[in-house]
């Protein structure tokens, strides 16, 4: 391995963790090996607790051990649903020969990237800097004892991993100064990458800027199968949230087509679980057929929101069905007794990816008997299969009316037959060995699912969805949020121990704002304000007006990052810009609105000129909201709930709702209660049109 090669990969090591064993007598422990991960709550970390590698968690004690022993670090980062993480564990980390070399020469640290995204981000950024992209998980980094990265890679087969481990063990012994030189170069690069844009000139948010963003999005859409052109295909819900908003603003048919085509094809494709509901993380092909079978809470929460909003626009029954089945899956498999939402389901079962979900035709024939032929026609099941080993992934290609006509039955009879077959297959599938469940609750991801339930309630009016949202919100207040408004990141088995990050605050404040709008319970709006006030005190970068990802009470990492991009999950700063805008309106805090404008100003050139708006899609929504500020719709009087519920059954992304039977405490509601009437006030920038009593007339005032 040349020094040039070393530089190329030198990226991940700030996760300065040490490897220390916690031995226990064989007669007391059925496992031959036990390391310090046994005391952790993360299912991913616990999976490695009986490896012969002396894994340590990421904490101050581990880092101090590495410095005291002057040992470099191996930092291995993954997550419970990660297929290749499991593969590398079985091939290398369960091997005593590999473990002996790792333990002798390194302090070995395991990190759950979902619990510690701050650590993951530092090393992933370094990886991307070194390799110009192409990084993923498992992420395996070598670092100095102080955590500065020297080199890293993703998955390594056992033979290659041994070569890499032995190389760095020798290099640290023979030439530590060279490793320190590489680490210094990467640390400088990391610090430079943490720089954020500063606003220049006067803030200007224009309709032409929004049009340019939408046009760029359209150029990247696959108008045959939806999603981005090419493969793999990721759902990226925030992209289509923007396009729906843009369609509402402009009437642009292409933006609506891009959204509905994508939602149609995903709901019909193999990425959707047609028996059990819910979406896998992505499809490996360009047709949404073959998924990477892991199911993530953050995808399903956002996709419920997206399908709910698209249903309000289109009333497409496929979207209603998709929402209902996905939430049945969430309630059945991803919800704790406390109302918390679990993180993920593994892609693998019995060591095989997708085994739980796929079918051989003869299995279906045996289970469904005379109905099998029509069922297989409906879901495109064949003897040769469309997956490995002749197995089939259920998916839809043909029009139901044509299948019914071909088989001499009406469409209602066809759908009854399909439902009967699905019930039989679901019951049979339930007897299989299930994929592993990561049953930790992450605050940011719970916020996304909470909002998904709220949006589903708005779209479908199902009271159970609102109750699930309220139960989760109260769980957050009781078990995760502290008396000083500080949040924790995680919750499992009654324990909530990791200090929260910016996305936890930003997404939860956004969820609480949404919960207020469908309940008019000011508690939720107040809690959103409390969280935002805490962020202003503990996360703010005064120079840029942006917010650090970690708070000022967290132990410092190699660099303190500011997240400006959006990804599958909206970025923490774009969500803060949105929250400050909305809460500034609700609580009449002009400084918060100005702060949001300043943040958006710093990003405006990027979002309007980028050729990759996918990486700034939530910023694009914030930009649109500054071009077209939302209406403040106040509903006050004894019938406030009924009239609010009529309004929320429409897609109104250009409005925030507030009100109640009385005026409450919000300044915007002052002097709006009229005896014997329930009035709806449509206002913008505190200037109100004449009040109306009919929700339909209020909608007209917002068009």
C-alpha positions in Angstrom: 0.0 0.0 0.0 1.6 3.2 -1.2 1.5 6.5 0.7 -0.6 7.9 -2.2 -3.0 5.1 -1.7 -3.0 5.8 2.0 -3.9 9.4 1.4 -6.7 8.4 -0.9 -8.5 6.6 1.8 -7.4 8.5 4.8 -10.7 9.6 6.2 -12.3 8.1 9.2 -10.8 8.0 12.6 -12.1 10.7 14.8 -14.2 8.1 16.5 -11.5 7.6 19.0 -12.6 4.5 20.8 -10.5 2.0 22.7 -10.9 -1.8 23.0 -11.1 -3.1 26.5 -12.3 -6.5 27.5 -14.8 -7.2 30.3 -14.1 -10.9 30.9 -16.4 -13.1 32.8 -16.0 -16.7 33.9 -17.0 -19.3 31.4 -19.1 -21.1 33.9 -21.2 -17.9 34.5 -21.4 -16.9 30.8 -22.4 -19.3 28.0 -20.5 -17.1 25.6 -16.8 -17.6 25.1 -16.1 -13.9 24.7 -17.7 -10.8 26.1 -16.6 -7.2 25.6 -17.7 -3.8 26.9 -20.6 -3.5 24.4 -22.5 -5.8 26.7 -23.5 -2.8 28.8 -24.8 -0.8 25.8 -28.5 -0.4 24.8 -28.0 -0.2 21.1 -29.1 -3.5 19.4 -26.3 -3.0 16.8 -23.7 -2.7 19.5 -25.1 -5.6 21.5 -24.9 -7.7 18.3 -21.1 -7.4 18.7 -20.9 -7.9 22.4 -19.7 -11.5 22.1 -17.2 -11.0 19.3 -13.6 -12.0 20.2 -12.7 -8.4 19.2 -12.4 -6.3 22.4 -14.9 -3.7 21.2 -15.4 -0.5 23.2 -18.2 2.0 22.9 -17.5 5.6 21.9 -16.9 7.5 25.2 -14.4 9.6 27.1 -13.1 6.5 28.9 -12.3 4.7 25.7 -10.4 7.7 24.3 -8.5 8.2 27.5 -7.5 4.5 27.4 -6.1 4.9 23.8 -4.0 7.9 24.8 -2.7 6.3 27.9 -1.7 3.1 26.1 -0.6 5.1 23.0 -2.5 2.8 20.7 -4.1 3.8 17.5 -7.8 3.3 17.0 -10.0 1.1 14.8 -13.4 2.7 14.6 -16.0 0.5 13.0 -19.4 2.2 12.3 -22.6 0.6 11.2 -26.2 0.1 12.1 -28.5 -2.9 12.9 -30.2 -3.2 9.5 -27.0 -3.0 7.5 -26.5 -6.2 5.4 -22.8 -5.7 4.7 -22.2 -4.9 8.4 -23.4 -8.4 9.2 -21.3 -9.9 6.5 -18.1 -8.3 7.7 -18.9 -9.2 11.3 -19.3 -12.9 10.4 -16.2 -13.0 8.2 -13.8 -11.0 10.3 -15.0 -9.8 13.7 -16.1 -13.3 14.8 -12.8 -14.8 13.7 -10.3 -15.3 16.5 -7.2 -14.8 14.3 -8.4 -11.5 13.0 -9.5 -10.4 16.5 -6.1 -11.3 18.0 -4.3 -8.9 15.7 -6.9 -6.1 16.2 -6.8 -6.5 20.0 -3.0 -6.6 20.2 -2.3 -3.4 18.2 -5.4 -1.2 18.5 -8.1 0.1 20.7 -11.2 -1.1 18.9 -14.4 1.0 18.9 -17.9 0.1 17.6 -20.3 2.9 16.8 -24.0 2.8 16.0 -24.3 5.5 13.4 -27.9 6.1 14.2 -27.2 6.8 17.9 -24.1 8.8 17.1 -24.6 10.6 13.8 -22.1 13.2 14.9 -19.3 10.7 15.0 -20.4 9.1 11.8 -20.6 12.4 10.0 -17.0 13.3 10.8 -15.6 10.1 9.4 -18.0 9.8 6.5 -17.0 13.3 5.5 -13.4 12.4 5.6 -14.1 9.2 3.6 -15.9 11.2 0.9 -13.0 13.7 0.8 -10.5 10.9 0.3 -12.4 8.9 -2.3 -14.6 11.5 -4.0 -17.7 9.7 -2.8 -18.5 6.0 -2.9 -18.5 5.6 0.9 -21.0 3.6 2.9 -21.4 1.2 5.8 -19.8 -0.6 7.4 -17.4 2.3 7.7 -14.0 1.2 9.1 -11.5 3.8 10.1 -8.0 3.9 11.4 -7.1 6.8 13.7 -4.4 8.2 16.0 -5.0 7.7 19.7 -6.5 11.2 19.8 -9.1 10.3 17.1 -7.6 12.1 14.1 -8.4 10.0 11.0 -5.6 8.4 9.1 -7.3 6.0 6.7 -10.7 4.3 6.2 -12.8 2.1 3.9 -16.1 0.4 3.9 -16.6 -3.4 3.6 -13.4 -5.5 3.4 -13.3 -9.3 2.8 -11.4 -11.1 5.6 -8.2 -11.5 3.7 -8.1 -7.8 2.6 -9.0 -6.7 6.1 -6.2 -8.6 7.7 -3.7 -7.0 5.2 -5.0 -3.5 6.1 -4.9 -4.2 9.9 -1.4 -5.6 9.7 -0.2 -2.7 7.5 -1.3 -0.1 10.0 -0.1 -2.0 13.0 3.4 -2.1 11.4 3.2 1.5 10.2 2.3 2.8 13.7 5.3 0.8 15.1 7.8 1.7 12.4 6.7 5.2 11.2 4.2 6.9 13.5 5.2 10.3 12.2 4.0 9.5 8.8 0.6 8.5 10.2 0.5 11.8 12.1 1.2 13.7 9.0 -1.7 12.1 7.1 -3.9 12.7 10.1 -3.0 16.4 10.2 -3.9 16.7 6.5 -7.2 15.1 7.0 -8.0 17.2 10.0 -7.3 20.4 8.1 -9.6 19.1 5.4 -12.4 18.3 7.8 -12.1 21.8 9.4 -12.4 23.4 5.9 -15.3 21.2 5.0 -17.1 22.5 8.1 -17.1 26.1 6.8 -20.6 27.4 5.9 -21.7 30.1 3.4 -22.1 33.6 4.8 -24.9 35.8 3.4 -23.8 38.4 0.9 -25.7 41.6 -0.1 -29.4 42.0 0.5 -31.7 39.0 0.9 -33.8 38.5 -2.2 -36.2 35.5 -2.7 -37.9 35.5 -6.1 -40.5 33.6 -8.1 -37.9 33.1 -10.8 -35.6 31.4 -8.3 -38.4 29.0 -7.4 -39.1 28.3 -11.1 -35.4 27.6 -11.7 -35.4 25.1 -8.8 -38.5 23.3 -10.2 -37.1 23.2 -13.7 -33.8 21.6 -12.5 -35.8 19.0 -10.5 -37.8 18.1 -13.6 -34.7 17.5 -15.7 -33.6 14.8 -13.2 -36.9 12.9 -13.1 -37.4 9.6 -14.8 -40.8 10.2 -16.5 -41.1 6.5 -17.4 -40.8 5.0 -13.9 -40.6 8.0 -11.5 -37.8 8.9 -9.1 -34.3 9.9 -10.3 -33.2 8.7 -13.7 -31.2 5.5 -13.4 -30.5 3.1 -10.5 -30.5 2.6 -7.6 -33.7 4.5 -6.8 -34.3 6.1 -3.4 -37.7 7.5 -2.4 -36.3 11.0 -1.3 -39.7 12.2 0.0 -38.6 15.8 0.5 -38.1 16.2 -3.3 -41.7 15.5 -4.0 -42.9 17.6 -1.0 -41.3 20.5 -2.9 -42.8 19.6 -6.2 -46.3 19.3 -4.7 -45.8 22.7 -3.1 -44.6 24.1 -6.4 -47.6 22.7 -8.2 -49.8 24.4 -5.7 -48.1 27.7 -6.3 -47.8 27.5 -10.1 -50.3 25.0 -11.4 -47.3 23.3 -13.2 -48.6 19.9 -14.4 -45.1 18.5 -14.9 -44.3 18.8 -11.2 -47.5 17.0 -10.3 -46.8 14.3 -12.8 -43.3 13.8 -11.5 -44.7 13.3 -8.0 -47.7 11.1 -8.8 -45.8 8.9 -11.3 -43.1 8.3 -8.6 -45.7 7.5 -5.9 -47.7 5.2 -8.3 -44.6 3.3 -9.3 -43.3 2.9 -5.7 -46.6 1.7 -4.4 -46.9 -0.9 -7.2 -43.2 -1.9 -7.1 -41.3 -4.4 -5.0 -39.9 -1.7 -2.8 -43.4 -1.7 -1.2 -44.4 -4.7 0.9 -47.7 -5.8 -0.7 -48.5 -8.3 2.1 -47.4 -6.4 5.2 -47.3 -2.8 4.2 -44.4 -0.3 4.5 -41.5 0.5 2.2 -37.9 -0.8 2.0 -35.0 1.6 1.9 -34.4 1.7 -1.8 -34.5 -0.4 -5.0 -31.3 -1.6 -6.5 -32.8 -1.4 -10.0 -34.4 1.4 -12.1 -37.9 0.0 -11.9 -38.6 0.0 -8.1 -38.7 -3.8 -8.3 -35.8 -5.3 -6.3 -35.5 -3.6 -2.9 -32.7 -3.5 -0.4 -35.1 -5.2 2.0 -34.3 -3.2 5.2 -37.2 -1.1 6.4 -36.3 2.2 8.1 -38.7 4.2 10.2 -37.4 7.5 8.7 -38.5 6.4 5.2 -41.9 5.2 6.3 -42.7 8.2 8.4 -41.9 10.7 5.6 -43.6 8.5 2.9 -46.8 8.4 4.9 -46.7 12.3 5.0 -46.0 12.4 1.3 -48.7 10.0 0.3 -51.2 11.8 2.6 -50.5 15.2 1.0 -50.7 13.7 -2.5 -54.0 12.1 -1.6 -55.4 15.5 -0.6 -54.4 16.7 -4.1 -55.5 13.7 -6.2 -57.9 11.6 -4.0 -56.2 8.6 -5.6 -57.4 5.4 -3.7 -54.0 3.8 -4.2 -52.5 6.4 -1.9 -55.2 5.9 0.7 -54.6 2.1 0.6 -50.8 2.7 0.9 -51.2 5.0 3.9 -53.5 2.6 5.7 -51.4 -0.5 5.1 -48.1 1.3 6.0 -49.6 2.6 9.3 -50.9 -0.9 10.0 -47.3 -2.1 9.6 -46.0 0.6 11.9 -48.6 -0.1 14.6 -48.0 -3.9 14.4 -44.2 -4.1 14.2 -42.6 -0.7 14.9 -44.5 0.7 17.9 -43.6 0.1 21.6 -46.2 -0.1 24.4 -45.1 3.4 25.5 -46.0 4.8 22.0 -42.4 5.1 20.9 -41.5 4.1 17.3 -38.7 1.6 16.7 -35.9 2.3 14.3 -35.7 -0.5 11.7 -36.2 -4.0 10.5 -33.2 -5.9 9.1 -32.8 -6.8 5.5 -31.7 -10.3 6.4 -33.3 -13.3 8.2 -31.5 -16.6 8.6 -28.4 -15.0 7.1 -30.1 -14.3 3.8 -31.2 -11.0 2.4 -34.9 -10.8 1.6 -35.7 -14.4 2.6 -38.6 -13.4 4.8 -40.3 -11.5 1.9 -39.9 -13.6 -1.2 -41.9 -16.5 -2.6 -41.4 -19.5 -4.9 -44.4 -20.0 -7.2 -45.0 -23.5 -6.0 -45.4 -22.2 -2.4 -48.2 -19.9 -3.5 -49.8 -22.6 -5.6 -49.8 -24.9 -2.6 -51.3 -22.2 -0.3 -53.9 -20.7 -2.6 -55.0 -23.7 -4.6 -57.5 -22.8 -7.3 -57.1 -19.1 -6.7 -53.3 -19.2 -7.2 -53.3 -18.7 -11.0 -55.2 -15.4 -10.8 -53.3 -14.2 -7.8 -50.0 -14.9 -9.5 -51.2 -13.1 -12.6 -52.1 -10.1 -10.4 -48.7 -10.0 -8.6 -46.6 -11.1 -11.6 -45.5 -14.4 -10.0 -43.7 -16.8 -12.3 -42.0 -20.2 -12.0 -38.6 -18.7 -12.9 -39.0 -15.8 -10.5 -37.6 -12.3 -10.5 -35.2 -12.7 -7.6 -32.5 -15.1 -6.6 -33.0 -18.9 -6.6 -36.2 -18.7 -8.6 -38.0 -16.7 -5.9 -40.5 -13.8 -6.5 -40.9 -10.3 -5.2 -44.6 -9.4 -5.4 -45.3 -6.3 -7.6 -48.0 -4.9 -9.8 -47.7 -4.3 -13.5 -51.0 -5.0 -15.1 -54.3 -3.1 -14.9 -56.7 -4.8 -12.5 -59.7 -4.4 -15.0 -57.7 -6.3 -17.7 -56.8 -9.1 -15.4 -60.5 -9.4 -14.3 -61.7 -9.4 -17.9 -59.1 -12.0 -18.9 -60.3 -14.3 -16.2 -64.0 -13.8 -16.7 -64.7 -12.1 -13.4 -65.6 -8.6 -12.4 -63.1 -6.3 -10.7 -64.7 -6.5 -7.3 -64.5 -10.3 -7.4 -60.9 -10.0 -8.4 -60.0 -7.7 -5.5 -61.8 -10.0 -3.0 -59.8 -12.9 -4.3 -56.5 -10.9 -4.0 -57.4 -9.8 -0.5 -58.1 -13.4 0.5 -54.8 -14.6 -1.0 -52.9 -11.8 0.7 -54.4 -12.8 4.1 -53.4 -16.4 3.6 -49.8 -15.6 2.5 -49.4 -13.0 5.3 -50.3 -15.6 7.8 -47.9 -18.1 6.3 -45.2 -15.6 6.1 -45.7 -14.7 9.8 -44.6 -18.3 10.7 -41.2 -17.7 9.1 -38.2 -16.5 11.1 -38.6 -12.7 11.1 -35.9 -10.2 10.3 -34.2 -8.6 13.3 -35.8 -5.6 14.9 -33.8 -2.6 16.0 -36.0 -1.6 18.9 -34.3 1.6 20.0 -36.3 4.8 19.6 -34.5 7.8 18.1 -36.0 11.2 18.8 -35.5 12.7 15.3 -37.0 9.6 13.6 -39.9 9.5 16.0 -40.6 13.1 15.0 -40.9 12.1 11.4 -43.3 9.2 12.2 -45.3 11.5 14.6 -45.7 13.9 11.7 -46.6 11.1 9.4 -49.5 10.2 11.7 -50.6 13.8 11.8 -50.6 14.1 8.0 -52.5 10.8 7.7 -55.1 12.1 10.1 -55.4 15.3 8.0 -55.9 13.3 4.8 -58.1 10.5 6.0 -59.7 11.8 9.2 -59.0 8.5 11.1 -59.1 9.4 14.8 -56.8 6.5 15.6 -54.0 8.2 13.7 -54.4 11.3 15.8 -54.3 9.3 19.0 -51.1 7.5 17.9 -49.5 10.9 17.3 -50.6 12.2 20.7 -49.4 9.1 22.5 -46.0 9.5 20.8 -45.9 13.2 21.6 -46.6 12.6 25.2 -44.0 9.8 25.3 -41.4 12.3 24.1 -42.4 14.8 26.8 -42.4 12.3 29.6 -39.4 10.1 28.7 -37.1 12.1 26.4 -37.5 15.8 27.1 -35.9 17.1 30.3 -37.1 19.8 32.7 -34.7 22.3 31.1 -36.1 21.5 27.6 -33.0 19.5 26.7 -33.7 16.3 24.7 -32.0 12.9 24.6 -31.3 11.2 21.4 -32.3 7.7 22.2 -34.7 5.5 24.3 -34.6 1.8 24.9 -35.7 -0.4 27.8 -36.6 2.6 29.9 -33.2 4.3 29.4 -32.6 7.5 27.5 -28.9 8.5 27.8 -27.3 10.1 24.7 -27.6 13.9 24.5 -29.6 14.9 21.5 -28.4 16.5 18.3 -29.7 19.4 16.2 -31.9 17.2 14.0 -33.7 15.8 17.1 -34.7 19.3 18.2 -35.5 20.6 14.7 -37.6 17.7 13.6 -39.4 17.4 16.9 -40.3 21.1 17.0 -41.6 20.7 13.5 -43.7 17.7 14.6 -45.1 19.6 17.6 -46.1 22.5 15.3 -48.0 20.0 13.1 -49.6 18.4 16.2 -50.8 21.9 17.4 -52.5 22.6 14.0 -54.7 19.5 14.3 -55.6 19.9 18.0 -55.3 23.6 18.8 -53.7 22.5 22.1 -51.2 25.2 22.8 -49.1 22.8 24.8 -47.6 21.5 21.6 -46.8 24.9 20.2 -45.3 26.0 23.5 -43.1 22.9 23.5 -41.9 23.7 20.0 -41.0 27.2 21.1 -39.2 25.7 24.2 -37.1 23.4 22.0 -36.2 26.2 19.6 -35.2 28.5 22.5 -32.9 25.8 23.8 -31.3 25.4 20.3 -30.8 29.2 20.2 -28.9 29.0 23.5 -26.8 25.9 22.9 -26.3 25.3 19.2 -26.0 28.7 17.5 -23.0 29.9 15.5 -23.1 33.6 15.8 -20.9 34.3 12.8 -23.0 32.4 10.2 -26.5 32.4 11.9 -26.5 28.6 11.3 -26.5 26.0 14.0 -23.9 23.4 15.0 -25.0 19.8 14.8 -23.8 19.2 18.4 -24.6 21.3 21.4 -22.1 23.3 23.5 -22.5 20.8 26.4 -21.2 17.8 24.3 -17.6 16.7 24.5 -15.8 18.2 21.4 -15.0 16.0 18.4 -12.2 16.7 16.0 -14.3 19.3 14.3 -17.7 20.8 15.1 -19.8 20.4 12.0 -22.7 22.5 10.7 -25.0 20.5 8.5 -26.2 22.5 5.5 -27.2 19.8 3.0 -30.5 17.9 3.0 -30.5 14.1 2.4 -33.2 11.4 2.7 -34.0 13.2 6.0 -34.2 17.0 5.8 -31.1 18.6 7.1 -31.1 20.1 10.6 -30.4 23.7 9.6 -33.1 23.8 6.9 -35.6 22.5 9.4 -34.5 25.1 11.9 -34.9 27.8 9.2 -38.5 26.5 8.7 -39.3 26.3 12.4 -38.0 29.8 13.1 -40.1 31.2 10.3 -43.3 29.5 11.5 -42.8 30.0 15.2 -41.8 33.6 14.5 -45.3 34.0 12.9 -47.2 32.1 15.7 -45.6 34.0 18.6 -45.1 37.3 16.8 -41.3 37.1 17.1 -40.0 39.2 14.2 -36.4 38.4 15.2 -37.0 34.7 14.6 -38.5 35.4 11.2 -35.4 37.6 10.4 -33.1 34.8 11.6 -34.8 32.4 9.2 -34.5 34.9 6.4 -30.8 35.3 7.2 -30.2 31.5 7.1 -32.1 31.2 3.8 -30.2 34.2 2.4 -26.9 32.4 3.1 -28.2 29.3 1.1 -30.2 31.0 -1.6 -27.6 31.1 -4.3 -26.8 27.5 -3.7 -30.4 26.2 -3.8 -31.4 28.3 -6.9 -28.2 27.5 -8.9 -27.4 24.0 -8.0 -27.7 21.2 -10.5 -28.5 18.8 -7.7 -31.5 20.2 -5.8 -32.0 16.7 -4.3 -29.3 17.6 -1.8 -31.1 20.8 -0.8 -34.8 19.9 -1.2 -36.0 21.1 2.2 -34.1 24.3 1.7 -36.0 24.6 -1.6 -39.3 24.4 0.4 -38.1 27.1 2.8 -37.1 29.3 -0.1 -40.6 28.9 -1.6 -42.2 29.7 1.8 -40.2 33.0 1.8 -41.3 33.8 -1.7 -44.9 33.0 -0.8 -45.3 33.6 3.0 -48.0 31.4 4.5 -51.4 32.7 5.5 -52.2 32.8 9.2 -55.6 31.2 9.4 -57.2 31.8 12.8 -60.4 29.9 13.7 -62.1 31.1 16.9 -65.4 30.1 18.4 -67.4 27.1 19.7 -67.2 25.3 16.3 -63.5 25.9 15.8 -62.7 22.2 15.9 -65.3 21.2 13.2 -64.3 24.1 10.9 -60.6 23.3 11.4 -61.2 19.7 10.5 -63.0 20.8 7.3 -60.0 22.9 6.3 -57.4 20.3 7.0 -59.1 18.0 4.6 -57.6 20.2 1.8 -54.0 20.6 0.7 -53.1 24.0 1.9 -49.3 24.2 2.1 -49.5 28.0 2.1 -51.2 28.3 5.5 -50.7 27.8 9.2 -53.7 27.2 11.4 -54.4 28.4 14.9 -57.3 29.0 17.1 -59.7 27.3 19.5 -63.0 27.8 21.3 -61.5 30.9 23.0 -58.6 33.3 22.1 -56.0 31.4 24.1 -52.7 33.1 24.7 -51.4 33.8 21.1 -51.2 37.4 20.1 -52.6 36.5 16.7 -55.9 35.4 18.3 -56.4 38.6 20.3 -59.8 40.3 19.9 -61.0 37.7 17.3 -63.6 36.0 19.4 -67.2 37.1 18.6 -70.2 36.1 20.7 -72.3 33.4 19.2 -70.1 33.0 16.0 -67.1 30.9 14.9 -65.1 33.1 12.6 -62.3 32.2 10.3 -59.7 35.0 9.7 -57.4 34.7 6.8 -54.4 36.9 7.5 -50.9 37.5 6.1 -48.2 39.5 7.9 -50.8 40.3 10.6 -53.1 41.9 8.1 -56.5 40.1 7.9 -59.2 39.9 5.3 -62.8 40.2 6.4 -63.6 37.2 8.5 -65.9 34.4 7.2 -67.8 31.6 8.7 -67.7 29.1 5.9 -64.4 27.1 5.5 -65.0 26.9 1.7 -64.9 30.7 1.6 -61.7 30.7 3.6 -60.2 28.4 1.1 -61.2 30.9 -1.7 -59.4 33.7 0.2 -56.2 31.7 0.1 -56.2 30.9 -3.6 
